[in-house]
Amino acid sequence: MTNENATIAAGPDAGPPAQERVSKEGAVGNNRRPLYLAILAVFVLFWVLGLWAGKSTTTLLNLTVEGIMLGGILALGSMGLTLVYGVLKFANFAHGDLMTIGAFVAFALMQVLPGSEAIASFSFGWGLLVAMVLAAPVVAAVALAVDFLLFRPLRRRGASVVLFTMASLAAMFFLRSVIYLIWGADYHFFYPGRANPAMHLPFGITLQADKIFIFVLALVVVGAVWILLERTRMGKAMRATANNPDLAQVRGINTERVIQWTWIIGGSMAAAGGVMYGLASQLRPEMGFVLLLPLFAGTILGGIGSPLGALVGALIIGIAFQLSSGFIDPTYGPGVAFLLMILVLIIRPQGMFTMGGD
């Protein structure tokens, strides 16, 4: 059928022809190039500023690799955040505290699980991996409980996005208070006193084996979520609900069930991200809140609802976070993530990818 016939068949109010719509969509897709160039320019600028501040190329290369490893940790949190954001259409500020709960639940489980020796060159044993797997359904249950008690009533009343966001802030403070009540305000370590051996790689790169494991885990999780979204009925239902929830309901999709599975998947990935972040640093009640701004920055940069975008966005934020420490105080790292998020919103608000990775 030609474009003219298609327009006639659809009626006078059908909008522009398909060819014109495709051309407009192609023009929108080409807007990625300025974003790529802007990010590349930021990295080049950070390298120049680092060299100007007296850092060697080896140091800057190590900071870049450390940023990639940090991006793996951020990706585990960003993927859960981007799914919830994509399907439910609001910013869940409690996601960072779900990560914290995951880390502390794993910490509590390790106190009762049999101890294990370190695996190969890693600092952790099988006990940590078992605790992480067991913590995932616990955090998923907490996320479901918060949705049932707080967000579901708001959905039924047709509440605005602002009310959902304010409710997530309330959930954030409530969950953190629970963490303080149960575990206190002290810092904790999964393996206190155990050394974390470093690996000496080519070009003078020194890297801890644990961080390589975290990065590989992030890649595996991204692949699993991509398969879920692209190859399973639930994944297709999640994408349909994210695109148009009303139309999804008309087509017979149980959107409430989709939302429940979104919280289950998002909570499980939050648990994994919290455990890995606690392994790379230490456990404290504010650990999830500290990561919240970089998580949102990576989510927006990669594109809402895209697991691949969550990974790419998290890697970019992680590299920028670490490279900026070559010429400014590391405590200003969240500010760097905030500036990158603003840059993305100006150039391409929809981010690099969309739901499904397109």
Phi, psi and omega per residue, in radians:
M1 nan 2.312 -3.132
T2 -1.321 2.927 3.123
N3 -1.088 -0.663 -3.127
E4 -1.137 -0.819 3.127
N5 -1.109 -0.665 3.131
A6 -1.099 -0.698 3.129
T7 -1.146 -0.729 -3.141
I8 -1.132 -0.762 -3.130
A9 -1.123 -0.612 -3.110
A10 -1.372 -0.357 -3.133
G11 1.823 2.907 -3.071
P12 -1.237 -0.325 -3.095
D13 -1.758 0.297 -3.046
A14 -1.348 -0.159 3.119
G15 1.650 -2.998 -3.096
P16 -1.186 2.703 3.113
P17 -1.012 2.810 -3.100
A18 -1.047 -0.676 -3.096
Q19 -1.104 -0.679 3.137
E20 -1.186 -0.683 3.111
R21 -1.119 -0.724 3.112
V22 -1.069 -0.702 3.139
S23 -1.109 -0.709 3.125
K24 -1.169 -0.712 3.111
E25 -1.116 -0.652 3.101
G26 -1.139 -0.644 3.112
A27 -1.139 -0.671 3.099
V28 -1.138 -0.715 -3.136
G29 -1.107 -0.571 3.139
N30 -1.191 -0.234 3.122
N31 -1.200 -0.131 3.083
R32 -1.168 -0.546 -3.055
R33 -1.025 -0.831 3.090
P34 -1.021 -0.604 3.120
L35 -1.170 -0.780 3.105
Y36 -1.044 -0.781 -3.131
L37 -1.128 -0.661 3.137
A38 -1.155 -0.732 3.130
I39 -1.152 -0.738 3.097
L40 -1.079 -0.706 3.119
A41 -1.116 -0.650 3.113
V42 -1.115 -0.771 3.137
F43 -1.129 -0.737 3.106
V44 -1.085 -0.741 3.116
L45 -1.072 -0.739 3.136
F46 -1.115 -0.692 3.079
W47 -1.106 -0.770 3.136
V48 -1.094 -0.780 3.128
L49 -1.135 -0.641 3.097
G50 -1.137 -0.756 3.074
L51 -1.120 -0.692 3.126
W52 -1.134 -0.539 3.117
A53 -1.403 0.003 3.070
G54 1.712 0.123 3.127
K55 -1.403 2.509 3.120
S56 -1.403 2.859 3.110
T57 -1.118 -0.579 3.098
T58 -1.122 -0.732 3.113
T59 -1.102 -0.786 -3.138
L60 -1.163 -0.607 3.093
L61 -1.160 -0.708 3.085
N62 -1.111 -0.699 3.110
L63 -1.124 -0.641 3.106
T64 -1.130 -0.779 3.123
V65 -1.149 -0.700 3.084
E66 -1.078 -0.617 3.099
G67 -1.138 -0.665 3.085
I68 -1.105 -0.733 3.120
M69 -1.154 -0.704 3.072
L70 -1.089 -0.647 3.096
G71 -1.049 -0.583 3.083
G72 -1.095 -0.718 3.098
I73 -1.139 -0.809 -3.140
L74 -1.095 -0.614 -3.110
A75 -1.108 -0.664 3.139
L76 -1.077 -0.627 3.083
G77 -1.404 -0.673 -3.083
S78 -1.155 -0.576 -3.102
M79 -1.144 -0.710 3.061
G80 -1.173 -0.694 3.142
L81 -1.134 -0.728 -3.079
T82 -1.233 -0.579 3.087
L83 -1.166 -0.792 3.125
V84 -1.120 -0.748 3.120
Y85 -1.108 -0.740 -3.085
G86 -1.195 -0.671 -3.065
V87 -1.511 -0.757 -3.043
L88 -1.653 -0.203 3.011
K89 1.135 0.661 2.987
F90 -2.653 2.742 -3.110
A91 -1.457 2.011 -3.108
N92 -1.571 1.668 -3.127
F93 -1.247 -0.214 3.110
A94 -1.435 -0.041 -3.062
H95 -1.117 -0.675 3.122
G96 -1.073 -0.652 3.135
D97 -1.323 -0.437 2.974
L98 -1.123 -0.667 3.054
M99 -1.083 -0.736 3.122
T100 -1.090 -0.748 3.110
I101 -1.065 -0.724 3.109
G102 -1.029 -0.755 -3.137
A103 -1.136 -0.758 -3.092
F104 -1.292 -0.586 3.058
V105 -1.119 -0.751 3.078
A106 -1.079 -0.686 3.106
F107 -1.077 -0.750 3.122
A108 -1.156 -0.691 3.133
L109 -1.141 -0.612 -3.137
M110 -1.158 -0.346 3.104
Q111 -1.277 -0.368 -3.116
V112 -1.934 -0.299 3.099
L113 -1.340 2.626 3.091
P114 -1.053 2.448 3.108
G115 -1.180 2.716 -3.128
S116 -2.481 2.607 3.107
E117 -1.296 2.838 3.132
A118 -1.117 2.483 3.128
I119 -1.521 2.089 3.064
A120 0.869 -2.177 -3.100
S121 -1.609 0.096 -3.131
F122 -1.459 2.864 3.112
S123 -1.590 -0.171 -3.058
F124 -1.918 2.844 3.099
G125 -2.001 -3.012 -3.117
W126 -1.133 -0.429 -3.139
G127 -1.026 -0.691 3.131
L128 -1.150 -0.739 -3.134
L129 -1.143 -0.704 3.092
V130 -1.129 -0.746 3.130
A131 -1.104 -0.652 3.125
M132 -1.145 -0.739 3.124
V133 -1.127 -0.703 -3.136
L134 -1.269 -0.513 3.140
A135 -1.263 -0.452 -3.088
A136 -1.033 -0.896 3.120
P137 -1.150 -0.488 3.101
V138 -1.140 -0.832 3.127
V139 -1.160 -0.663 3.083
A140 -1.054 -0.700 3.112
A141 -1.143 -0.685 3.088
V142 -1.104 -0.763 3.125
A143 -1.091 -0.729 3.099
L144 -1.117 -0.684 3.131
A145 -1.129 -0.742 3.108
V146 -1.096 -0.709 3.121
D147 -1.149 -0.746 -3.102
F148 -1.151 -0.717 -3.060
L149 -1.488 -0.440 -2.989
L150 -2.095 -0.996 -3.003
F151 -1.397 -0.599 -3.113
R152 -1.110 -0.784 3.059
P153 -1.038 -0.620 3.106
L154 -1.171 -0.666 3.100
R155 -1.091 -0.734 -3.111
R156 -1.158 -0.487 3.122
R157 -1.564 -0.013 -3.130
G158 1.171 0.664 -3.093
A159 -1.148 2.718 -3.135
S160 -1.341 2.905 3.134
V161 -1.085 -0.599 3.139
V162 -1.066 -0.743 3.132
L163 -1.149 -0.676 3.075
F164 -1.072 -0.752 -3.130
T165 -1.142 -0.759 3.097
M166 -1.118 -0.651 3.092
A167 -1.127 -0.660 3.102
S168 -1.161 -0.579 3.045
L169 -1.113 -0.743 3.097
A170 -1.088 -0.727 3.105
A171 -1.111 -0.643 3.126
M172 -1.043 -0.854 -3.120
F173 -1.198 -0.612 3.122
F174 -1.147 -0.830 -3.134
L175 -1.095 -0.683 3.131
R176 -1.169 -0.629 3.096
S177 -1.102 -0.685 3.097
V178 -1.099 -0.701 3.105
I179 -1.074 -0.769 3.110
Y180 -1.083 -0.704 -3.103
L181 -1.174 -0.656 -3.071
I182 -1.469 -0.817 -3.004
W183 -1.932 -0.126 3.125
G184 1.377 -3.029 -3.068
A185 -1.748 0.042 -3.100
D186 -1.305 2.747 3.045
Y187 -1.426 2.573 3.115
H188 -2.330 2.779 3.104
F189 -2.304 2.494 3.075
F190 -1.125 -0.728 -3.124
Y191 -2.311 1.391 -3.126
P192 -1.117 2.285 3.090
G193 1.462 -0.138 3.141
R194 -1.487 2.298 -3.117
A195 -1.261 2.562 3.083
N196 -1.911 1.651 -2.997
P197 -1.101 2.541 3.128
A198 -1.778 2.557 3.102
M199 -1.841 2.366 3.140
H200 -1.730 1.943 -3.081
L201 -1.809 2.970 3.113
P202 -1.024 2.816 3.117
F203 1.136 0.417 3.082
G204 1.313 0.297 -3.116
I205 -1.435 2.234 3.066
T206 -2.014 2.202 -3.017
L207 -2.543 2.436 3.095
Q208 -1.354 2.442 -3.104
A209 -1.100 -0.559 3.136
D210 -1.020 -0.687 -3.090
K211 -1.215 -0.560 3.055
I212 -1.136 -0.728 3.099
F213 -1.060 -0.759 -3.135
I214 -1.076 -0.726 -3.132
F215 -1.148 -0.753 3.117
V216 -1.111 -0.700 3.104
L217 -1.057 -0.717 3.110
A218 -1.074 -0.728 3.110
L219 -1.095 -0.732 3.141
V220 -1.121 -0.752 -3.132
V221 -1.135 -0.717 3.099
V222 -1.040 -0.799 3.125
G223 -1.082 -0.708 -3.138
A224 -1.149 -0.742 3.137
V225 -1.182 -0.663 3.107
W226 -1.083 -0.761 3.104
I227 -1.097 -0.699 3.118
L228 -1.050 -0.804 -3.074
L229 -1.261 -0.578 -3.011
E230 -1.681 -0.497 -2.957
R231 -1.998 -0.117 -3.095
T232 -2.018 2.745 3.130
R233 -1.138 -0.682 3.122
M234 -1.133 -0.689 3.105
G235 -1.088 -0.738 3.108
K236 -1.161 -0.618 3.083
A237 -1.173 -0.638 3.100
M238 -1.139 -0.736 3.125
R239 -1.154 -0.684 3.118
A240 -1.144 -0.712 3.119
T241 -1.156 -0.656 3.121
A242 -1.161 -0.659 -3.111
N243 -1.298 -0.778 -3.102
N244 -2.778 1.646 -3.072
P245 -1.114 -0.628 3.140
D246 -1.145 -0.795 3.108
L247 -1.125 -0.634 3.114
A248 -1.083 -0.708 3.104
Q249 -1.138 -0.706 3.115
V250 -1.069 -0.638 -3.130
R251 -1.387 0.073 3.055
G252 1.633 0.189 3.124
I253 -1.445 2.269 3.078
N254 -1.381 1.648 -3.033
T255 -1.169 -0.551 3.106
E256 -1.134 -0.675 3.089
R257 -1.159 -0.686 3.083
V258 -1.070 -0.745 3.131
I259 -1.105 -0.710 3.105
Q260 -1.060 -0.793 3.121
W261 -1.168 -0.534 3.069
T262 -1.108 -0.739 3.103
W263 -1.184 -0.650 3.130
I264 -1.109 -0.832 -3.130
I265 -1.175 -0.791 -3.140
G266 -1.095 -0.722 3.113
G267 -1.156 -0.670 3.122
S268 -1.120 -0.753 3.120
M269 -1.219 -0.556 3.048
A270 -1.099 -0.693 3.103
A271 -1.089 -0.794 3.131
A272 -1.097 -0.750 3.132
G273 -1.118 -0.698 3.120
G274 -1.141 -0.733 3.129
V275 -1.122 -0.768 -3.126
M276 -1.182 -0.640 3.087
Y277 -1.172 -0.701 3.083
G278 -1.127 -0.598 3.096
L279 -1.176 -0.687 -3.099
A280 -1.335 -0.381 -3.135
S281 -2.305 -1.814 3.061
Q282 -2.711 2.905 -3.130
L283 -1.652 2.266 3.055
R284 -2.654 2.694 -3.058
P285 -1.057 -0.446 -3.093
E286 -1.640 0.110 -3.009
M287 -1.084 -0.686 3.127
G288 -1.224 -0.653 3.129
F289 -1.136 -0.648 3.113
V290 -1.081 -0.622 -3.108
L291 -1.444 -0.167 -2.965
L292 -1.055 -0.832 -3.125
L293 -1.124 -0.829 3.047
P294 -1.045 -0.584 3.111
L295 -1.128 -0.811 3.121
F296 -1.146 -0.676 3.125
A297 -1.090 -0.774 3.110
G298 -1.149 -0.663 3.125
T299 -1.122 -0.796 -3.137
I300 -1.196 -0.698 3.141
L301 -1.114 -0.776 -3.104
G302 -1.318 -0.497 -3.104
G303 1.991 2.240 -3.071
I304 -1.102 2.256 3.044
G305 1.573 -0.014 -3.085
S306 -1.876 2.070 3.084
P307 -1.132 -0.668 3.079
L308 -1.115 -0.718 3.093
G309 -1.101 -0.654 3.106
A310 -1.079 -0.717 3.117
L311 -1.152 -0.889 -3.099
V312 -1.101 -0.790 3.128
G313 -1.085 -0.724 3.124
A314 -1.132 -0.683 3.114
L315 -1.108 -0.741 3.135
I316 -1.114 -0.773 3.121
I317 -1.121 -0.742 -3.139
G318 -1.086 -0.758 3.123
I319 -1.118 -0.797 3.132
A320 -1.096 -0.694 3.133
F321 -1.020 -0.833 -3.082
Q322 -1.326 -0.737 -3.111
L323 -1.102 -0.607 -3.125
S324 -1.114 -0.428 3.107
S325 -1.223 -0.135 3.086
G326 -1.310 -0.283 -3.120
F327 -2.418 -0.106 3.042
I328 -2.350 2.956 3.124
D329 -1.122 2.361 -3.117
P330 -1.028 -0.401 -3.141
T331 -1.155 -0.261 3.099
Y332 -1.553 0.121 -3.138
G333 -0.980 -0.786 3.088
P334 -1.027 -0.564 3.082
G335 -1.117 -0.625 3.087
V336 -1.117 -0.753 3.095
A337 -1.065 -0.681 3.135
F338 -1.138 -0.726 3.126
L339 -1.139 -0.705 3.093
L340 -1.112 -0.662 3.118
M341 -1.110 -0.721 3.094
I342 -1.103 -0.724 3.130
L343 -1.042 -0.747 3.137
V344 -1.145 -0.761 -3.131
L345 -1.068 -0.548 3.129
I346 -1.325 -0.772 -3.026
I347 -1.450 -0.842 -3.077
R348 -2.611 1.520 -3.045
P349 -1.005 -0.517 -3.102
Q350 -1.372 -0.074 3.098
G351 1.410 -2.998 -3.050
M352 -1.341 -0.691 -3.035
F353 -2.243 3.020 3.075
T354 -2.176 3.117 3.138
M355 -0.944 2.178 -3.112
G356 1.726 -0.124 3.057
G357 1.556 0.183 -3.113
D358 -1.323 nan nan
